[in-house]
Amino acid sequence: MPSTALSSAICQQARLSRDPRFDGVFFTAVKSTGIFCRSICPAKTPLESNVEYFGTAAAASAAGYRPCLRCRPDSAPGSPAWQGSQTTLQRALRLIDQGALHYSNQAQLAERLGISERYLRQLFKQHLGIAPKQYALHQQVLFAKKLLHETNLPIQHIALMAGFHSIRRFNDAFVKQLQLSPSQIRRSPKQQPDDLLRLQLSYRPPLAWQSLLSFWQIRALNKVEWCTATGYGRSFEWQGHAGSFYVEPSTDNQLRLQLHYPAATEIWSLIRHIRRMLDLDADCNLIEQQLRQHPWFQQHLIEGLRIPGIWSLWEAGIRAILGQQISVAAARTQLNRLVETLGEPLPHQPEKRLFPTPRAVASSDLLMLKLPQARRQTLRDFACLMLRQPDASPEQWLAIKGIGPWTCSYASLRGLQHSDIWLGGDLGIKKALQQHGEHNSHQSLAPWRSYATLQLWFQTAAVSNNSPHTG
């Protein structure tokens, strides 16, 4: 079974009704055909006696089932059944998606996480049904399958983008994982690609896209981010290469992604990072069911509100430090000065800029910022720490003078998309609680207090330019 929270009866009802709220939460495997599907698959529904349920596509594949070519399990959003409480697993998945097992082994990953290799394997087996290496390989193969379906890229290019360094290795892994060959997925000849990669990003509805867009619009940094009436885009640096993306709604449960990234390898990890930044794998129905039980949200709750992410923990830290105790507009002004002076031009779009690197901030006098000297020193000290220890957690930042719990918590919420951050000391949250006239405990909102924080910000119009929290 996918998890203790889902019974066979719930899964049966969800697949019979093709309920999109369960898309990616579980997968249905049909014993007679050897195929596994999403809950929304349009194919004829099999008898319950002929069905087996799995919590992940990787677990279904490991059991010997191959993916359906109609509903395409490679496009399903991820399952967050464990998301709220398993922070170690979240960090492990984040590092694997960034290529940790491509450049090191499982023991080194466990050491990086501060746990034993045995415990790492237990976490993956308990929550995903497979080993860490199996997870990584399966994600690569599923991403390659997605590219075969949705792009006109040659198979050789797709193999590289999915992190395979040889066609033979790619073909072997593809057949072993999916019981299908790449040529069986791509049956028609394809044209040569242009310089943009276009993909669909699935999510479980609802999605409060316009609310998120308004949040980003007010905080967007000149030349780094750009917002339109319908979409959001930004520049970024990923594994030493500069790129940009733009995303906007496509259908009721998909966003359309346009990606410009010059590197030909391991784009699968980049797409996973973009999904995480947009919080597309959140199960808002599950989260909001719990929030509605609290008095703060019984009368007013925005359905489908996700965590509006920031590209990196480094950038989130800089935004938080510069935004301490000032308005969104004032913080944005200071950040734009930093970008204009220290941000490098984007190679394929020289009118755009990248967010400044730790090295650039550490080596600057930061006189472009209209701040006390102590705040400039905090920025430089933070940059030096991130240069020495790129994996330094927000808790380690507290040793730096000028960085307190609020700064670390804000960066964790938007830079790591941590689901259970409570910003009770934030002025915007205090204002929201005053409107409720009560200060009920927030403990019952765990493990979704980040979403509660965002809901309260929106309740008090905290997305306005004059709001008393940072951007």
C-alpha positions in Angstrom: 0.0 0.0 0.0 1.1 3.6 -0.6 0.8 4.6 3.0 -1.1 3.9 6.2 -3.3 6.9 5.5 -4.7 5.3 2.3 -6.8 2.2 2.5 -7.6 -0.1 -0.5 -11.1 1.3 -0.4 -9.9 4.9 -0.8 -7.6 3.9 -3.6 -10.3 2.0 -5.3 -12.8 4.9 -5.1 -10.1 7.4 -6.3 -9.2 5.3 -9.4 -12.8 4.5 -10.3 -13.7 8.3 -10.2 -10.3 9.2 -11.8 -9.9 11.8 -9.0 -7.1 14.2 -9.9 -6.5 14.9 -6.1 -4.8 11.5 -5.9 -2.7 11.9 -9.0 0.8 10.7 -8.0 -0.3 9.8 -4.4 -0.6 6.2 -5.5 -0.3 4.1 -8.7 -2.5 1.2 -9.9 -0.8 -1.9 -11.2 -2.9 -4.4 -13.3 -1.7 -8.0 -12.8 -3.1 -9.3 -16.1 -1.4 -6.7 -18.4 1.7 -6.0 -16.3 1.1 -2.3 -16.6 0.9 0.4 -13.9 -1.1 3.6 -14.2 -2.0 6.9 -12.6 -5.3 7.4 -10.7 -6.5 9.6 -13.6 -5.8 7.0 -16.4 -8.5 7.1 -19.1 -8.2 3.4 -19.9 -10.9 1.0 -19.0 -10.9 0.4 -15.3 -9.9 -3.2 -14.3 -11.5 -5.3 -11.7 -10.4 -4.7 -8.1 -9.3 -8.3 -7.7 -6.9 -7.7 -10.6 -5.3 -4.6 -9.1 -2.3 -3.9 -6.9 -1.5 -0.5 -5.4 1.9 1.2 -5.0 3.0 4.4 -3.4 5.6 5.3 -6.0 6.1 4.7 -9.7 9.6 3.4 -8.8 8.1 0.8 -6.5 5.7 -0.4 -9.2 8.5 -0.7 -11.7 10.7 -2.6 -9.2 7.8 -5.1 -8.8 8.0 -5.8 -12.6 5.3 -3.6 -14.0 5.8 -1.3 -17.0 4.4 2.2 -17.3 1.2 3.0 -19.2 1.7 4.8 -22.4 -1.7 6.6 -22.2 -1.6 8.2 -18.7 2.2 8.3 -18.6 3.3 7.9 -14.9 6.5 9.8 -15.7 4.3 13.0 -15.7 2.6 12.5 -12.4 3.3 14.9 -9.5 5.3 13.4 -6.6 3.7 11.9 -3.6 4.2 13.9 -0.3 2.7 11.4 2.1 5.8 11.7 4.3 6.7 15.3 3.4 5.7 17.0 6.6 7.7 14.9 9.1 10.6 13.3 7.3 13.0 16.2 6.9 16.0 13.9 6.6 14.4 12.1 3.7 13.5 15.5 2.1 17.1 16.6 2.3 18.3 13.2 0.9 16.0 13.5 -2.1 17.1 17.1 -2.7 20.8 16.0 -2.7 20.1 13.0 -5.0 18.1 15.3 -7.4 21.1 17.5 -7.5 23.3 14.6 -8.6 24.8 13.5 -5.2 24.7 9.8 -6.2 26.1 10.5 -9.6 29.3 12.0 -8.2 29.6 10.0 -4.9 28.3 6.8 -3.4 25.6 5.9 -1.0 27.9 5.9 2.1 29.1 9.4 1.3 25.6 10.6 0.9 24.7 9.2 4.4 27.8 10.9 5.9 26.7 14.2 4.3 23.3 13.7 5.9 24.8 12.9 9.3 23.1 9.4 9.5 24.2 5.8 8.9 24.0 4.2 5.6 21.7 1.6 7.0 19.3 4.2 8.3 19.3 5.9 4.9 18.3 2.6 3.2 15.6 2.1 5.9 14.1 5.6 5.2 13.9 5.0 1.5 12.5 1.5 1.9 9.9 2.6 4.3 8.6 5.7 2.4 9.5 5.0 -1.2 9.7 1.2 -1.3 13.1 1.2 -3.0 16.8 1.9 -2.3 18.4 5.3 -2.8 20.3 4.1 -5.9 17.1 2.7 -7.4 15.3 5.9 -6.8 18.0 8.0 -8.5 18.1 5.7 -11.6 14.4 5.5 -11.9 14.1 9.3 -11.8 16.6 9.5 -14.6 14.7 7.0 -16.7 11.3 8.5 -16.1 12.7 11.9 -17.1 14.1 10.5 -20.3 10.7 8.9 -21.0 9.1 12.3 -20.5 11.5 13.9 -23.0 10.8 11.2 -25.5 7.1 12.0 -25.3 7.2 15.7 -25.2 10.2 17.0 -27.1 11.8 16.6 -30.6 15.3 16.0 -29.1 17.4 13.2 -30.6 17.7 10.1 -28.4 21.4 10.7 -27.9 20.7 14.2 -26.5 18.0 12.8 -24.2 20.4 10.2 -22.8 22.9 13.0 -21.8 20.2 15.2 -20.4 19.0 12.4 -18.2 22.5 11.9 -16.8 23.7 8.9 -18.9 27.1 9.1 -20.4 26.6 6.3 -23.0 23.7 5.2 -25.2 24.3 1.6 -24.2 24.0 2.4 -20.5 20.9 4.4 -21.3 19.2 1.7 -23.3 20.0 -1.0 -20.7 18.7 1.1 -17.8 15.6 2.0 -19.8 14.6 -1.6 -20.6 15.5 -2.8 -17.2 13.4 -0.1 -15.4 10.4 0.1 -17.7 10.4 -3.1 -19.8 10.3 -0.8 -22.9 13.0 0.5 -25.2 13.4 4.2 -26.1 12.4 3.4 -29.7 9.1 1.9 -28.5 8.3 5.3 -26.9 9.3 7.4 -29.9 7.7 5.8 -32.9 7.8 8.8 -35.3 10.8 10.8 -36.7 11.5 14.0 -34.9 12.8 17.4 -36.1 16.0 19.0 -34.8 15.5 20.9 -31.6 15.6 24.7 -31.2 17.3 26.4 -28.2 14.3 26.1 -25.9 13.2 23.0 -24.0 9.4 22.9 -23.6 7.8 20.6 -21.1 4.6 20.2 -19.2 4.8 20.1 -15.4 1.9 18.3 -13.7 0.4 19.1 -10.3 -2.5 18.0 -8.2 -5.2 20.7 -8.3 -6.1 23.1 -6.9 -3.3 25.7 -7.6 -3.7 29.3 -6.5 -1.5 30.5 -9.4 -2.6 34.1 -9.4 -2.0 34.5 -5.7 1.5 33.1 -6.1 2.1 35.3 -9.1 1.1 38.4 -7.1 3.5 37.4 -4.3 6.4 37.1 -6.9 5.4 40.2 -8.8 5.8 42.5 -5.7 9.2 40.9 -4.8 10.6 40.4 -8.3 14.2 41.6 -8.7 15.0 43.7 -11.8 16.8 41.8 -14.5 16.8 38.6 -12.4 13.0 37.8 -12.4 10.2 38.8 -14.8 6.5 38.5 -14.4 3.7 38.8 -16.9 -0.1 38.8 -16.5 0.0 35.0 -16.5 3.5 33.7 -15.9 6.8 33.9 -13.9 10.4 33.6 -15.1 13.9 34.1 -13.8 17.6 33.6 -14.4 19.6 31.0 -12.5 22.9 29.2 -12.2 22.9 25.4 -12.0 26.0 23.3 -11.6 28.2 26.0 -13.1 26.0 26.9 -16.1 23.7 29.9 -16.4 20.1 29.6 -17.7 16.6 30.9 -17.5 13.1 29.6 -17.3 9.5 30.8 -17.8 6.4 29.0 -16.5 2.7 29.7 -17.0 -0.6 27.7 -16.8 -1.3 25.2 -19.6 -4.3 23.1 -18.5 -6.3 22.5 -15.3 -3.5 20.4 -13.9 -0.3 21.3 -15.8 2.0 24.3 -16.2 3.9 25.0 -19.4 7.7 25.3 -18.9 10.1 27.0 -21.3 13.7 26.3 -20.3 16.9 27.8 -21.7 19.9 25.9 -20.4 23.1 25.4 -22.4 24.5 22.3 -20.7 23.6 19.0 -22.3 23.8 16.8 -19.2 21.6 16.1 -16.2 18.8 18.4 -16.9 16.6 15.9 -15.0 18.0 17.2 -11.7 17.3 20.8 -12.9 13.7 20.1 -13.7 13.3 18.4 -10.2 14.7 21.6 -8.7 12.2 23.8 -10.6 9.3 21.6 -9.5 10.5 22.0 -5.9 10.9 25.7 -6.2 7.3 26.0 -7.5 6.1 23.5 -4.8 4.2 21.5 -7.4 4.3 18.2 -5.5 2.4 19.6 -2.5 -0.8 17.8 -1.7 -2.9 20.9 -1.0 -6.1 18.9 -0.3 -4.3 17.0 2.5 -2.7 20.2 3.9 -5.9 22.3 3.8 -8.0 19.6 5.4 -5.8 20.0 8.5 -5.7 23.8 8.4 -9.5 24.1 8.2 -9.7 22.4 11.6 -8.0 25.4 13.2 -10.1 28.5 14.1 -7.8 30.8 12.1 -8.8 29.2 8.8 -12.4 28.1 9.2 -13.8 31.3 7.6 -11.1 32.1 5.2 -8.5 29.9 3.4 -7.0 30.3 -0.1 -7.3 26.9 -1.8 -4.2 25.6 -3.6 -1.7 28.1 -2.0 1.8 26.8 -2.4 5.2 27.9 -1.0 6.5 30.6 -3.4 10.1 29.4 -3.5 13.4 31.2 -4.0 16.0 29.6 -6.3 18.6 28.8 -3.7 19.2 28.8 0.0 22.0 31.3 -0.5 19.7 33.8 -2.3 17.0 33.2 0.4 19.5 34.1 3.1 20.6 37.3 1.4 16.9 38.3 0.9 16.2 37.6 4.5 19.2 39.5 5.9 18.5 42.6 3.8 14.8 42.4 4.6 15.1 42.3 8.4 12.4 44.7 10.0 11.8 46.7 6.8 9.0 46.7 4.2 9.0 44.5 1.0 9.5 47.7 -1.1 12.6 48.8 0.9 14.1 45.3 0.8 13.5 45.1 -3.0 15.3 48.4 -3.5 18.4 47.2 -1.6 18.4 43.9 -3.5 18.1 45.6 -6.8 21.2 47.7 -6.0 23.1 44.5 -5.1 22.1 42.9 -8.4 22.9 45.9 -10.5 26.4 46.1 -9.1 27.4 42.5 -8.6 25.1 40.4 -10.8 26.7 38.9 -13.9 24.9 39.3 -17.2 23.1 36.2 -18.5 25.1 34.9 -21.5 22.1 34.3 -23.8 20.2 37.3 -22.6 22.7 40.1 -21.7 19.9 42.4 -20.6 19.2 40.0 -17.8 21.4 39.3 -14.8 22.2 36.4 -12.4 21.8 36.8 -8.7 25.2 37.7 -7.2 27.4 34.8 -6.0 28.8 34.3 -2.5 32.3 35.1 -3.9 31.1 38.4 -5.4 29.4 39.5 -2.1 32.4 38.4 0.0 34.9 40.4 -2.0 32.7 43.6 -2.2 32.7 46.6 0.2 28.9 46.7 -0.5 28.9 50.5 -0.4 26.0 50.4 -3.0 23.7 49.4 -0.1 22.3 52.1 2.1 22.8 50.2 5.3 24.6 50.3 8.6 28.1 49.0 8.4 27.2 46.1 10.7 24.6 44.9 8.3 27.1 44.9 5.4 29.5 42.9 7.6 26.8 40.4 8.3 26.3 39.9 4.5 30.0 39.4 4.0 30.3 37.0 6.9 27.3 35.0 5.5 28.9 34.9 2.0 32.2 33.7 3.5 30.4 30.9 5.4 28.6 29.8 2.2 31.9 29.8 0.3 33.5 27.6 2.9 30.5 25.4 3.5 28.0 25.4 0.6 25.9 22.9 2.5 25.7 24.9 5.7 22.2 24.7 7.2 20.3 27.7 8.4 20.9 26.6 12.0 24.7 27.1 11.4 24.1 30.6 10.3 23.1 31.6 13.9 26.8 31.8 14.7 27.1 34.9 12.5 26.5 38.2 14.2 23.3 39.9 12.8 21.5 36.6 11.9 18.8 35.4 14.2 16.1 32.8 14.3 13.6 34.8 12.1 16.2 35.1 9.3 17.0 31.4 9.4 13.3 30.4 9.5 12.4 32.6 6.6 15.2 31.3 4.4 14.2 27.7 5.3 10.6 28.4 4.3 11.3 29.9 0.9 14.8 28.6 0.1 14.2 25.0 1.1 10.4 24.9 0.9 10.4 23.4 4.4 6.8 22.5 5.2 6.8 23.2 8.9 8.2 26.7 9.5 6.3 28.9 11.9 7.2 32.6 11.7 5.4 33.7 14.9 7.8 36.6 15.4 7.1 38.1 12.0 5.3 41.4 12.1 2.9 40.4 9.4 1.9 37.3 11.4 1.5 39.3 14.6 -0.8 41.6 12.7 -2.9 38.6 11.4 -3.2 37.1 14.9 -4.4 40.5 16.3 -7.3 40.4 13.7 -8.3 37.0 15.1 -8.3 38.4 18.6 -6.9 35.2 19.9 -3.6 33.4 20.0 -4.5 29.7 19.8 -1.5 27.4 19.8 0.0 26.8 16.4 1.3 23.3 17.4 -1.8 21.6 16.0 -1.0 23.0 12.5 2.2 20.9 12.3 3.6 19.6 10.0 2.1 22.3 7.7 2.9 25.5 9.6 4.7 27.0 6.5 1.4 26.9 4.7 -0.4 28.4 7.7 2.2 31.2 7.7 1.5 32.0 4.1 -2.3 31.9 4.6 -2.0 34.4 7.4 0.2 36.7 5.3 -2.4 36.7 2.6 -5.2 37.3 5.2 -3.7 40.6 6.2 -2.8 41.6 2.6 0.8 41.0 3.6 1.6 40.7 -0.1 1.3 44.4 -0.5 4.4 46.6 -1.0 4.1 48.1 2.5 3.9 44.8 4.4 6.2 44.6 7.4 7.9 41.4 6.4 10.7 40.8 3.9 10.6 39.6 0.3 
